Amino acid sequence: MQQVPLPNTSLTGSKLILGCMGLGGGWAHDTVLTKEHEKQAREFLDAGLELGANFYDHANIYGRGRAEEVFGRILKEKPSLRDHLILQSKVGIRWGDDPPGAPHRFDYSRQHLLEATEQILKRLGTDHLEILLLHRPDPLWDPLEVAEAFALLKAQGKVRYFGVSNQNRFQMEYLQSFLPDPLVANQLQLSLLHSGFVEHGISFNQHAQHYPDGWEGTMEYCRMHKVVLQSWSPLDRGVLTEPVADQPAHVQATSALVHKLAKTYDTTPEAIQLAWLLKHPAGIQPVLGTSRPDRLRACAKALEVSLTRDDWYALFAAARGATMP
Ligand SMILES: NC(=O)c1ccc[n+]([C@@H]2O[C@H](COP(=O)([O-])OP(=O)(O)OC[C@H]3O[C@@H](n4cnc5c(N)ncnc54)[C@H](OP(=O)(O)O)[C@@H]3O)[C@@H](O)[C@H]2O)c1
């Protein structure tokens, strides 16, 4: 798999990032990790490594911590592997039962960032993360506290680089003004069916019907400051690959075009959807969500596909349900 240097770091990572949200048995509170969960994680990691993927995305909430825990168990079986991996995780979301009686909320307090990161390291069985992201913006955040937590984690060697997720340009710019080091990534929902990052640029000064809120300059800010855009849900959770009944007309039309192009390019529907993101000059790194080895292989074919401009625009027009303005 293609390896790319990660700007503002000394890291080189696989172009496709493997998301670990599907590991650890889902979101239920009382699930207990079993041999089956370990087998799933082992097969996932083996398939990823076979494809050359060394970049893995976690969050402390995935499987309520079990995704990191089961991944850590597999890492323990292959200790020499750790040095070849880029491990990224996220903090800042707290479940309603943490502690019992508390509401579901976001928390960028210094104390939470430090404690949650410590727990991540423990579950993964590692002494450091390559990258830590702030998961969702906490309206009550004090950027000085975030800066202090980042400085401490870096000084202790527990985190090498920091980034954000689900933040707009202004939130990033504000946070960055308190930090000595550049933010290295922003993980956002980017896909054919969540194409606000493109739509925003072409709909400016046009009729408002397609103009997406909240995107003002976010993609441009990231490009200008070499903050890697990571795309979560790049396959729209499979809805274009294996169409579900009763989808709106534009989703059905996009799915039909994805399948037609897969035949034309002699590739998979997954590869066509990812190739649409990869063609964008922002250098987007998709974070794959499947935990199935066969689907990982179908996704990896994206790196062999170079869509023509016409096909890129045809997919975009189908997904937005309208031709260009
Ligand atoms: N920063 C954030 O706020 C945020 C939010 C969500 C996710 N993420 C990260 O982004 C990663 C990807 O997100 P995602 O899981 O929503 O991405 P996705 O690739 O769009 O969707 C993958 C999910 O769809 C299912 N699926 C069903 N049919 C599929 C098909 N034909 N091809 C591929 N998947 C199919 C997969 O199940 P199977 O496993 O059975 O294939 C999996 O549960 C996550 O693992 C996580 O690391 C971040």
PDBQT file of the ligand as one rigid body, heavy atoms in Angstrom, charges set to zero:
ROOT
HETATM    1  N1  LIG A 401     -14.100  11.213  14.316  1.00  0.00    +0.000 N 
HETATM    2  C1  LIG A 401     -15.341  10.797  14.377  1.00  0.00    +0.000 C 
HETATM    3  O1  LIG A 401     -16.240  11.487  14.906  1.00  0.00    +0.000 OA
HETATM    4  C2  LIG A 401     -15.682   9.459  13.807  1.00  0.00    +0.000 A 
HETATM    5  C3  LIG A 401     -17.025   9.058  13.650  1.00  0.00    +0.000 A 
HETATM    6  C4  LIG A 401     -17.266   7.788  13.102  1.00  0.00    +0.000 A 
HETATM    7  C5  LIG A 401     -16.195   6.983  12.719  1.00  0.00    +0.000 A 
HETATM    8  N2  LIG A 401     -14.911   7.387  12.906  1.00  0.00    +0.000 N 
HETATM    9  C6  LIG A 401     -13.737   6.568  12.475  1.00  0.00    +0.000 C 
HETATM   10  O2  LIG A 401     -13.869   6.350  11.098  1.00  0.00    +0.000 OA
HETATM   11  C7  LIG A 401     -13.871   4.945  10.816  1.00  0.00    +0.000 C 
HETATM   12  C8  LIG A 401     -14.783   4.701   9.660  1.00  0.00    +0.000 C 
HETATM   13  O3  LIG A 401     -16.118   5.093   9.952  1.00  0.00    +0.000 OA
HETATM   14  P1  LIG A 401     -17.337   4.153   9.501  1.00  0.00    +0.000 P 
HETATM   15  O4  LIG A 401     -17.234   2.859  10.167  1.00  0.00    +0.000 OA
HETATM   16  O5  LIG A 401     -18.576   4.923   9.689  1.00  0.00    +0.000 OA
HETATM   17  O6  LIG A 401     -16.939   4.037   7.932  1.00  0.00    +0.000 OA
HETATM   18  P2  LIG A 401     -17.563   3.352   6.652  1.00  0.00    +0.000 P 
HETATM   19  O7  LIG A 401     -16.416   2.718   5.948  1.00  0.00    +0.000 OA
HETATM   20  O8  LIG A 401     -18.342   4.376   5.885  1.00  0.00    +0.000 OA
HETATM   21  O9  LIG A 401     -18.578   2.257   7.170  1.00  0.00    +0.000 OA
HETATM   22  C9  LIG A 401     -18.144   1.029   7.682  1.00  0.00    +0.000 C 
HETATM   23  C10 LIG A 401     -19.292   0.394   8.412  1.00  0.00    +0.000 C 
HETATM   24  O10 LIG A 401     -20.311   0.068   7.464  1.00  0.00    +0.000 OA
HETATM   25  C11 LIG A 401     -20.499  -1.360   7.455  1.00  0.00    +0.000 C 
HETATM   26  N3  LIG A 401     -20.717  -1.784   6.063  1.00  0.00    +0.000 N 
HETATM   27  C12 LIG A 401     -21.826  -2.354   5.592  1.00  0.00    +0.000 A 
HETATM   28  N4  LIG A 401     -21.700  -2.635   4.314  1.00  0.00    +0.000 NA
HETATM   29  C13 LIG A 401     -20.472  -2.253   3.944  1.00  0.00    +0.000 A 
HETATM   30  C14 LIG A 401     -19.749  -2.314   2.733  1.00  0.00    +0.000 A 
HETATM   31  N5  LIG A 401     -20.259  -2.858   1.630  1.00  0.00    +0.000 N 
HETATM   32  N6  LIG A 401     -18.513  -1.806   2.697  1.00  0.00    +0.000 NA
HETATM   33  C15 LIG A 401     -17.969  -1.267   3.815  1.00  0.00    +0.000 A 
HETATM   34  N7  LIG A 401     -18.607  -1.216   5.009  1.00  0.00    +0.000 NA
HETATM   35  C16 LIG A 401     -19.836  -1.700   5.069  1.00  0.00    +0.000 A 
HETATM   36  C17 LIG A 401     -19.234  -1.950   8.057  1.00  0.00    +0.000 C 
HETATM   37  O11 LIG A 401     -19.551  -3.207   8.626  1.00  0.00    +0.000 OA
HETATM   38  P3  LIG A 401     -18.468  -4.451   8.541  1.00  0.00    +0.000 P 
HETATM   39  O12 LIG A 401     -17.440  -4.174   9.592  1.00  0.00    +0.000 OA
HETATM   40  O13 LIG A 401     -19.326  -5.643   8.851  1.00  0.00    +0.000 OA
HETATM   41  O14 LIG A 401     -17.908  -4.485   7.169  1.00  0.00    +0.000 OA
HETATM   42  C18 LIG A 401     -18.891  -0.896   9.107  1.00  0.00    +0.000 C 
HETATM   43  O15 LIG A 401     -19.719  -1.051  10.255  1.00  0.00    +0.000 OA
HETATM   44  C19 LIG A 401     -14.275   4.273  12.142  1.00  0.00    +0.000 C 
HETATM   45  O16 LIG A 401     -13.783   2.955  12.272  1.00  0.00    +0.000 OA
HETATM   46  C20 LIG A 401     -13.615   5.213  13.132  1.00  0.00    +0.000 C 
HETATM   47  O17 LIG A 401     -12.247   4.858  13.267  1.00  0.00    +0.000 OA
HETATM   48  C21 LIG A 401     -14.641   8.620  13.424  1.00  0.00    +0.000 A 
ENDROOT
TORSDOF 0
